[in-house]
């Protein structure tokens, strides 16, 4: 059982936006405006698949429809905040080196 934290849970959409922003160097606002372009769902499926180590097809078929991933299991949804923090810290350490 994971300890209770004061870190707020984040949505899959927020997770994908922040990961994309961190890796690409784009602002969150730019990432949000690009969501209307074709291919965003596939891109966000790929981000979730890679960052959570879950098969792409599972994310694409079982968690959709749409970029809000309404059918994502609650257990996985609860892990998003921890994965995001870990990735951002890793990136910060790499940039500092």
Secondary structure, DSSP 8 states (H G I E B T S, - for coil): -----SS----HHHHHHHHHHHHH---HHHHHHHTTSTTHHHHHHHHHHHHHT--HHIIIIIS-STTTTTT--HHHHHHHHHHHHHHHHHHHHHHH-
